[in-house]
Amino acid sequence: MNGTSSAPTASSPTHRRPTLRGRILMWWQTTAEITDLTRDHERERRVRAEAAVRLAPNPGGIADLFRR
């Protein structure tokens, strides 16, 4: 063994510039994570509950369709 190996060493460049697809994917993931962390879950529950009441079938609901 003469000490000349072709194995990559720690100084060899292994980092490549991210592709456009990779950058878009990272942007999408971080945006989704930030949105998930900053949204108001309690408000969303209240809005869904109110929508369920408003969209519940009843005689007044048919009249509301024609009023809009």
C-alpha positions as CSV (number, residue, x, y, z in Angstrom):
1,M,0.0,0.0,0.0
2,N,1.5,3.2,-1.1
3,G,-0.9,5.6,0.7
4,T,-2.7,6.8,-2.5
5,S,-6.3,5.9,-2.0
6,S,-9.2,7.1,-4.0
7,A,-11.6,7.2,-1.0
8,P,-13.1,10.7,-0.3
9,T,-11.6,12.6,2.5
10,A,-13.1,15.1,4.8
11,S,-11.7,18.0,2.7
12,S,-13.4,16.8,-0.5
13,P,-16.5,18.8,-1.4
14,T,-19.6,16.8,-0.8
15,H,-22.1,19.7,-0.6
16,R,-23.9,20.6,-3.8
17,R,-26.1,23.5,-4.5
18,P,-29.7,22.6,-4.0
19,T,-31.8,22.2,-7.2
20,L,-34.8,24.4,-7.9
21,R,-37.1,21.5,-7.0
22,G,-35.2,21.1,-3.7
23,R,-35.5,24.8,-2.9
24,I,-39.2,24.9,-3.7
25,L,-39.8,21.8,-1.5
26,M,-37.9,23.3,1.4
27,W,-39.8,26.6,1.0
28,W,-43.1,24.7,0.9
29,Q,-42.3,22.7,4.0
30,T,-41.1,25.6,6.1
31,T,-44.1,27.7,5.1
32,A,-46.5,24.9,6.1
33,E,-44.7,24.4,9.4
34,I,-44.8,28.2,10.2
35,T,-48.4,28.4,9.3
36,D,-49.2,25.4,11.5
37,L,-47.3,26.8,14.4
38,T,-48.9,30.3,14.2
39,R,-52.5,29.5,13.5
40,D,-55.2,29.9,16.1
41,H,-56.7,26.4,16.6
42,E,-59.3,27.5,19.0
43,R,-60.7,30.1,16.6
44,E,-60.8,27.4,13.8
45,R,-62.8,25.2,16.1
46,R,-65.3,28.0,16.8
47,V,-65.7,28.8,13.1
48,R,-66.3,25.1,12.3
49,A,-68.9,24.9,15.1
50,E,-70.7,28.0,13.8
51,A,-70.6,26.8,10.3
52,A,-72.0,23.4,11.3
53,V,-74.9,25.2,13.0
54,R,-75.5,27.5,10.1
55,L,-75.4,24.6,7.6
56,A,-77.6,22.3,9.6
57,P,-80.7,21.4,7.6
58,N,-83.8,23.2,9.0
59,P,-86.8,25.0,7.5
60,G,-85.1,28.4,8.0
61,G,-82.1,27.2,6.1
62,I,-84.0,26.9,2.8
63,A,-85.2,30.5,3.2
64,D,-81.6,31.6,3.9
65,L,-80.6,30.1,0.5
66,F,-83.0,32.4,-1.3
67,R,-82.2,35.5,0.7
68,R,-78.6,35.6,-0.5
